[in-house]
């Protein structure tokens, strides 16, 4: 039994055994003050407000989704500078948000799995305010950086007040855990919709890998100039590498976990110092690219809205040009292999920056004291250049270790 097949069996168990624990699935974060109370399509004949500050994303289908973007265009609107204040841009007129102009989206790959719903592709991000050439962060790399998620440096969300919904369950649901990367030419969004007995939404939407980029964190089909909607297997949680072993005739799975390299500072009164967490070696690719099936392909997607007046027009049903395709990729994501050297460079760059998060909070959503303590605890229990082995992918393990470490350093008022 291959590691990918074994991991798929675990991650798909919810479809057979039922959802064991739904804590952390539906949102407990309050809906942002600038958001509508519910996800709603705009009425035909109404006019889209292209200065809206709604921060409510929806991901329903290949032509009904939203992505965050800068509130204002211009060279200072680098994603790394405006993470806390990005706003929603939607492929359809909805959520009181801004519209993504037709022609902006060059490819869109929608996938529904037992654990999450995801979309990824290429676009002209400058059409929604992302400066041309901005790879989404402060480092000169060729992959989207600076992850957007519901946590942020102060656990208020990136952006603050950002929320997400999906109707893949049959009705509109506000979900707790999600993650997204954007750059001038690429975007991706995953909303985690279910737990199972081995993996919860916090692990499947891991938010501490913000320099790794779309293809590493959210493996899938990144073919340009194509539009499709598929069912699929769930990926291994970001940074997790399941490996099947056997002992006395019994199958077991050990999982090594990559922790992103980061160097920061801490202070407690007149005392302070520098800390480093995570591994020095970055894997070249995720554990595997999940297989997909029951795919439908489309020529393009369109909202039909004229940007001269932004008036909402009636939309016909999206018509597939072909369907029924099945994709069974190899166990290792080849699409992400090309990002490995850049990922390692980005990790090293971030590690050597030594920038205090007190001045970097707006551009790093991963430096809260709790997350820093958890990452440090993970690093302390692993070799500095390898991956920590655990018997199961269980957020509780990380939470307990992080809590112990936080208890030790809490009195020192670690400021990340």
Secondary structure, DSSP 8 states (H G I E B T S, - for coil): --HHHHHHHHHTHHHHH--S--TTTB--S---TTS-SS--B--TT-B--TT----EEEEEETTEEEEEE-SS-STT--HHHHGGG-EEEESSSBTT-EE--TTSBS-EEEEE-SSEEEEEEEB-GGGGT--TT--SSSS--SS--S-EES--TTSSTBTTT-EEEE-TTSS-EEES-EEEEE-SSEEEEEEE----SS--HHHHT--S-TTS-HHHHS-S---TT-EEEEEE-----TTEEEEEEEETTEEEEEEEE----EEEEEEETTEEEEEEES-S---SS-S----EEEEEEES-------TTT-B---------SEEEEEE---SS-STTGGGHHHHHHHHHHHHHH---HHHHGGG-TT--HHHHHHHHHHHHTS-TTS-EEESS--HHHHHHHHHHHHHHHHTTT---
